[in-house]
Amino acid sequence: MWDKLALILLIVGGINWGLVGIFDLDLVAFAFGGAGTVLARAVYILVAVSAVWCISFLFRRNEELAVSTVER
């Protein structure tokens, strides 16, 4: 569950950065009334925490594949 939530937030962050880079449109800031609002900052922080969480995917996937292969 946490992995999927982290991926969803990371996708939101990636799309937002793409919009900033291409169209100079910060969708999170637009949706929450500015980049400095509490809600927008909370979303930015959640996206950052999600990115740090997803770093663990680089190390966990091989272990999970090895375990599932042995169980079969």
Secondary structure, DSSP 8 states (H G I E B T S, - for coil): -HHHHHHHHHHHHHHHHHHHHHH---HHHHHHTSTTSHHHHHHHHHHHHHHHHHHTHHHHHHHHHHHHHHH-
